Amino acid sequence: MRSPAFQRAFAAMSYFVGRRGDALLAPLPEPGAEALALVEHLAHPDRAKRAEALAAELTRVYAELERRSYR
């Protein structure tokens, strides 16, 4: 099983490129609770709530990429 951070990032990037629903985590053999919770937030009926969830996760992804680029 991949790390929770990887799974959340995978779901967020999948959503960003247009995947929805079960397709967000389909390639992951055992999605964890954090990834499943993110997918639930990304399916919220309120567009603003979906945008908030996506923005929060993409911010984490960006911060991690920035952290790794300065090594």
Secondary structure as UniProt FT lines:
FT   HELIX           4..16
FT   TURN            17..18
FT   HELIX           21..24
FT   TURN            25..27
FT   HELIX           33..42
FT   HELIX           47..69
//
